[in-house]
Amino acid sequence: MQLEFWFDPASTYAYLTAMRIESLAADAGIGVDWRPFLLGPVFQAQGWNTSPFNLYPAKGRYMVRDIERITAERGLGFRLPDPFPAYSLHAARIATVAGEAGWAGPFVRSMFIAEFDEGRDIADGAVLRNLVAAILEAGHPDAVAAAATSDATKALLRQRTEQAQAYGIFGAPTLRTPDGEMFWGDDRLEAALRWCRR
Amino acid sequence: MQLEFWFDPASTYAYLTAMRIESLAADAGIGVDWRPFLLGPVFQAQGWNTSPFNLYPAKGRYMVRDIERITAERGLGFRLPDPFPAYSLHAARIATVAGEAGWAGPFVRSMFIAEFDEGRDIADGAVLRNLVAAILEAGHPDAVAAAATSDATKALLRQRTEQAQAYGIFGAPTLRTPDGEMFWGDDRLEAALRWCRR
């Protein structure tokens, strides 16, 4: 059984989920199907030209404090990227390649740590390249960079984003069970896993 | 020690919190300070003329399913009021009176059950009157109705709504600790109580 984990690499709450989903799912005997997609087109369809955390400053300030408290409780670091949200297209394409090749977990975790703990810019190709190099052996980063910008990967990521909208996904993280139930937010991870085990 | 519970009587997620906050807080040795306010002016300040669940239909559909699952798990009923959100001014004024007089808990719980389980309209004065009559002795409902429309109550509710905005409250339920930490959403109730006990 697999739980789909829909996320945009720029999402603060998806960071929280990425750092714990694989172990919690494994404890429940469930696998993780990593589903990178882009929130930009989803937000645009709702009439937003940026994150709601920027459009609604009180909500944005709350989000930062909420994430600070939760990351402190879980022993994770946090700083808000500048600019926020980070430009996540390149990272999403590499995550798409990683998902197909079976190394999404380590890549996405190291990417979120770089972005939200270390303050590095995931729009920067050199940053992404080093993340890949830390996971795969020498020589692979070039192949990954080529695969990430291939027509097939671009099409797959576009298709995933359209699929997210068709499902009614409006934010990240969204967890989708094999029977099509959707759970939005890191705070719904346990409920999504319970649903899978019903 | 008291945890402030900020809620609008039309809020679906505040229903979830109202049905469990007093017992969970009591278990932690904490009291509940019921803080009815109106989300309407808060939403208007964000450029919204109705609930975000109406403005963003995918989010609204998700909310209904989310609440259905949670209420089922907790043995509560749920149906979405029609119209949604309910017109909550009168209920908020009575809740304000109840808060000053010490019967906010039973009133707010019975009001939420009427609204979200039994499908009754909390804009209807007769519905509210019967809720009050079920809590207080005969003769009191008239006094409560008079107190609810007094200048003092109107001013207190208005002041609470302004205070909510000044605090940066942008949705309900919001839980506010004695040291000013804010937690938004029923799913943050446990975290708010943990924060109080730090």
Interface residues (C-beta under 8 A of the other chain):
Chain A: Q46 Y56 A58 K59 R61 Y62 R65 D66 R69 I70 G168 I169 F170 G171 E181 M182 F183 W184 G185 D187 R188 A191 W195
Chain B: Q46 Y56 A58 K59 R61 Y62 R65 D66 R69 I70 G168 I169 F170 G171 E181 M182 F183 W184 G185 D187 R188 A191 W195
